[in-house]
Amino acid sequence: MKIKFPVSTLLVATALCGALPSQAQLGSGWVSYSPTKKIHLDNESGLQTFNWSAYQSVCSPACADYTYTSSDDTEQFRLFDNRTNRAEIRLQNEYSTGSRQFEGYVTIYAPLEDESLMQIFGSSSGATQMMIRGYAADGGSLRGAGQTLATGIYGVELRINVIHLQEDVGNKIIIYVNGIKKAEIADNEAVTNYHKYGNYGTLTTDEAVVKWRKARFFRDGDAPSTGTVTNLALNRPVTATSQPQPENPASSAVDGNTGTRWSATGYPQSLEVDLGAVYVLDHSELVCYLDRAYQYTIQTKTTSGGTYSQVVNRSSNTTPGSVAAPITDQLGGVSARYVKINVTGASGYTGPWASLSEFRVFGSNTALNASGSTTLLAAATTDEAAKDAATELVVSPNPVSGGLATIRYVVNKTGRIRLAVYNASGQPTLLQDEHKTPGTYVATWNTAGKAAGLYIVQLTGADQRSTARLLVK
């Protein structure tokens, strides 16, 4: 299967995936090990356990299956209907002391909702001590340890690292997404644990598909001492399109003081922050003067001469940005040195001034170095990038505003093809469901009256699955 994006989205997705550090694990002192794998699949009779093989299914016709593809080291876990709720790998890696680390690159696809992707099994108060789950909200989201870890991730590959320090070495479980620490919970339970990963839950949708690539397992190491999320924009050099008031310079937007501000008259106005090096970014915060609801976009790039890619679109924003509740935008692990905010207007304020009290950009406090981890297409994703040369699914224009979105797709094999558009809640609009022969086809979707936000266009059937993200303004 190939995941295909329109060009504008591919730039963002490349940064999301390709900028990841190329080393095998987070922290130091880790030793790779290879525990025995068992395949767990549920059918009408309950849990079925199999010795590992490259393919296994249950039910007739199949209701769940597991597939390993050696060419890209990918494990696919599929649930087809409500006769099942499980397609998982159970690691035979029981441990009650020391440290363990799980690492893998995960992708979930619409309409997956409320499915477990990875868990640390074993608890004195229940079966599972920690679970990472995928949801349909916000264009696909990831939750774990009681927190939202990432949003807008349908069809987007994420690197997941879970470090478990048992009672004798630290008493905690730490979750990292794209190398950034996202959550930490205490572990004070003297129990035996093991790991499971795949696709397990309640199957509240017609189907659920999860892919894990390059799952790796380590032991006896230490968690990173760096990599915590910090405000990388604080007191960094800034460049503004205009700053007519000397008392309100551009530097005031990044000085850490919400009592000062940058002000410029007339829209649009832009403010660019130079972070000084390439970092993996997590989220941004915007505090607006007098709690205004400014409308804006955010763009990033890695080099001064590079091309900006849009990562946030709040051009229709109505949310005020106050000191107590800044406007927060997830940046999804994109790597960047330069971050630009473009203020295009305001909601509820009719004056001409763009006035920002604080613009914060949070990310890992460890800069990516030039010897591999700043490469926009790291070694782990060059194969996938090469496959993108033959585009199966392209949406244009993208973004689209109140008009027709044209969807061009390629069918590689004769069979029944299903083309659908999913909203942020995972609800589908079916565009086509019919028999197709190999060739190139075009469909349209009218966005008039549709809510602004991120939508997922998905092509399935005839042994192929392609996904594209579409932004409706």
TAMO-V240284 format. One record per backbone hydrogen bond with DSSP energy under -1.0 kcal/mol. CO is the residue of the C=O (numbers start at 1). NH is the residue of the N-H. E is the energy in kcal/mol with one decimal. If there is no record, write none. Layout:
# TAMO-V240284
co = {CO:CO}
nh = {NH:NH}
e = {E:E}
This chain:
# TAMO-V240284
co = {6:7:9:10:11:12:13:14:15:17:18:28:31:36:38:39:40:41:43:46:48:50:54:56:58:58:63:64:65:66:67:69:73:74:75:76:77:78:79:81:85:86:87:88:89:90:91:95:98:99:100:101:102:103:104:105:106:107:108:109:114:115:116:117:118:119:120:120:121:127:130:132:132:133:134:135:136:138:139:140:141:142:142:143:144:147:150:153:158:159:160:161:162:163:164:165:166:166:171:172:173:174:175:175:176:177:180:183:185:189:193:194:195:196:197:199:200:208:209:210:211:212:213:216:217:218:219:222:227:228:230:230:233:237:239:245:248:249:250:251:253:254:257:262:264:269:270:271:272:273:278:279:280:281:282:283:284:285:286:287:287:288:289:292:293:295:295:296:297:298:298:299:300:301:301:303:309:312:314:314:321:325:327:329:331:334:336:337:338:339:340:341:342:343:345:352:354:355:356:358:360:361:362:362:363:369:378:381:382:383:386:387:392:394:396:400:403:405:406:407:408:409:411:415:417:418:419:419:420:421:422:423:427:429:432:434:436:439:441:443:445:447:453:455:456:457:458:459:460:461:464:466:468:470:471:472}
nh = {10:11:13:14:15:16:17:18:19:20:378:222:219:92:90:50:88:48:46:43:41:39:68:66:63:64:80:58:78:56:76:74:214:69:212:67:210:65:208:84:201:42:199:40:197:38:93:193:166:220:164:218:162:216:160:213:158:211:155:112:202:134:200:198:132:196:129:130:194:122:120:117:118:143:115:141:140:152:154:153:135:149:150:133:147:144:142:156:106:178:104:176:102:174:100:172:169:171:187:165:185:163:182:183:161:180:177:175:173:191:95:121:91:119:89:87:116:79:109:77:107:75:105:103:33:101:31:28:181:365:232:363:236:274:272:248:263:252:253:254:359:235:260:356:354:343:241:341:239:339:368:336:364:333:331:362:329:360:327:357:358:291:292:321:347:344:345:314:342:311:312:340:309:337:338:306:300:298:296:317:288:322:286:284:334:281:279:275:301:273:299:271:297:269:295:266:264:289:262:287:285:232:282:283:230:374:381:385:386:387:389:390:410:408:406:473:447:445:396:443:394:441:439:436:434:460:431:432:458:429:456:426:423:421:419:417:415:411:409:407:405:450:472:470:422:468:420:466:418:464:461:459:457:455:400:453}
e = {-2.8:-1.7:-2.9:-2.8:-1.6:-2.5:-2.5:-3.1:-1.1:-1.2:-1.2:-3.2:-1.9:-2.7:-3.0:-2.4:-2.8:-2.8:-1.9:-2.1:-2.5:-2.6:-2.9:-2.6:-2.3:-1.1:-3.0:-1.9:-2.4:-1.9:-3.2:-2.0:-2.7:-2.9:-2.6:-2.2:-2.2:-1.9:-2.0:-1.4:-2.3:-1.6:-2.0:-2.8:-1.9:-2.0:-1.5:-2.9:-2.4:-2.1:-3.0:-2.4:-2.6:-3.2:-3.4:-2.9:-2.7:-2.5:-3.0:-2.2:-1.0:-3.0:-1.7:-2.3:-3.1:-2.1:-2.6:-1.3:-1.4:-4.0:-2.7:-3.4:-1.5:-2.5:-1.9:-2.3:-1.1:-2.1:-2.3:-2.1:-2.5:-3.3:-1.3:-2.9:-1.9:-2.5:-2.7:-2.7:-2.7:-3.0:-1.9:-2.9:-2.6:-2.7:-2.1:-1.8:-2.2:-2.0:-2.0:-3.2:-2.3:-2.5:-3.0:-1.5:-2.1:-1.7:-2.5:-2.7:-2.6:-2.0:-1.9:-2.9:-2.5:-2.7:-2.9:-2.2:-5.0:-2.5:-1.3:-2.9:-2.3:-3.3:-2.6:-2.3:-2.2:-2.4:-2.4:-1.5:-1.0:-1.6:-1.1:-1.9:-2.1:-2.5:-3.2:-2.2:-1.6:-1.4:-1.9:-1.4:-3.2:-4.0:-1.4:-2.1:-3.3:-3.3:-2.1:-2.5:-2.4:-2.2:-2.9:-2.2:-2.1:-1.4:-3.0:-3.3:-1.9:-2.9:-2.4:-1.9:-1.8:-1.8:-1.2:-1.9:-2.4:-2.6:-1.2:-2.8:-2.7:-2.8:-1.6:-2.8:-2.4:-2.3:-2.5:-1.3:-2.3:-2.1:-1.2:-1.8:-2.5:-1.6:-1.7:-2.5:-1.3:-3.1:-2.4:-3.1:-1.8:-3.1:-2.7:-2.2:-1.6:-2.1:-2.7:-3.2:-1.9:-2.1:-2.5:-2.8:-2.1:-2.7:-3.2:-1.1:-2.4:-1.1:-2.2:-2.2:-2.1:-1.6:-1.4:-1.4:-2.1:-2.9:-3.6:-2.7:-2.6:-2.0:-2.4:-2.7:-2.6:-3.1:-1.8:-2.8:-1.9:-2.4:-2.7:-1.9:-2.9:-2.4:-2.4:-2.2:-2.1:-2.2:-2.9:-3.2:-2.3:-3.1:-2.6:-3.7:-2.7:-2.4:-2.8:-3.0:-3.2:-2.5:-2.2:-2.4:-2.8:-1.2:-1.1:-2.9:-3.2:-2.9:-2.3:-2.4}
